[in-house]
Amino acid sequence: MTSWQIVRIAAGFFILLSLALGVPGSPVFVSQWWLAFTVFVGLNLLQSGFTRWCLLETLLRRLGVRPGC
C-alpha cells in the first residue's frame, strides 16, 4: 500500500469512529465532543488538499512506506 492509500483509510476510519462515538443514537455513544474530532479530520483533509502536505503522510514516509498517488 502507498502512503496516500493509508492516509485515506485512516481518515475514513477516524471519521466513522468519531461519528459512532459522538452521535447520540449510536449504540457505542460516549459524548458529543467526539464530533469535534470529526471536524478536526475534515479540516486536515481540506488543508492537505490545498497545501499538498499531510502530517500523517510525512510520518508514514519516515517509517518507510512508499509514496504514491
C-alpha positions in Angstrom: 0.0 0.0 0.0 1.1 3.5 -0.7 1.2 6.4 1.8 -1.9 8.0 0.3 -3.9 4.9 0.5 -3.1 4.6 4.2 -3.9 8.2 4.8 -7.3 7.8 3.1 -8.1 4.6 5.0 -7.1 6.2 8.3 -9.2 9.4 7.6 -12.2 7.3 6.8 -11.7 5.1 9.8 -11.3 8.1 12.2 -14.4 9.8 10.8 -16.6 6.7 11.1 -15.2 6.0 14.6 -15.8 9.6 15.8 -19.3 9.6 14.4 -20.1 6.3 16.1 -18.8 7.7 19.4 -20.4 11.1 19.0 -23.9 10.6 17.7 -26.4 10.1 20.5 -28.4 7.4 18.6 -25.3 5.2 18.3 -25.1 2.1 20.4 -21.5 3.0 21.3 -22.2 6.7 22.1 -19.8 8.2 24.6 -20.0 12.0 24.2 -21.0 14.6 21.6 -17.5 16.0 21.9 -16.3 13.2 19.7 -17.9 15.1 16.8 -15.1 17.7 17.3 -12.6 15.0 16.2 -14.7 14.5 13.0 -14.3 18.3 12.3 -10.6 18.1 13.0 -10.1 15.2 10.5 -12.2 17.0 7.9 -10.3 20.3 8.3 -7.0 18.4 7.9 -8.2 16.8 4.7 -9.3 20.2 3.4 -5.9 21.7 4.4 -4.0 18.9 2.8 -5.9 19.3 -0.4 -4.8 22.9 -0.7 -1.3 22.7 0.6 -0.4 19.2 -0.6 1.1 18.5 2.8 -0.2 15.9 5.3 1.4 15.2 8.7 0.3 11.5 8.6 1.8 11.0 5.2 5.1 12.6 6.3 5.2 10.2 9.3 4.4 7.2 7.1 7.2 8.1 4.7 9.7 8.3 7.5 8.5 4.8 8.6 9.4 3.5 5.2 6.0 3.4 3.5 6.4 4.1 -0.2 4.9 7.3 -1.6 2.1 7.2 -4.1 -0.9 9.0 -5.6 
